[in-house]
């Protein structure tokens, strides 16, 4: 299955790309599985998307937890949390 992955703000800069199409072997992976596939690429992916890093994720423009199920054709956006005043 294929999903569109979008990287925003500092992640776009650190990873050197703004978006890509990612092929996944599983028919119903979770967002945690997507993180694992990307981290397997090594640096800078493993650092920027690593445990404890401040990264939010949205599936089809809705912020979700890492146990959310990903479906073919979904758009996954990775972005840093935003604060305001």
Number of C-alpha atoms within 10 A of each C-alpha: 15 16 18 17 17 19 21 16 12 12 20 15 11 15 16 11 12 14 17 11 13 14 13 16 8 12 12 14 17 17 21 14 18 19 17 15 16 16 18 10 10 10 13 15 18 16 13 18 21 15 11 8 10 12 15 16 20 19 20 14 11 10 14 15 13 16 11 16 16 25 17 15 12 16 19 25 20 21 19 16 10 8 5 3 2
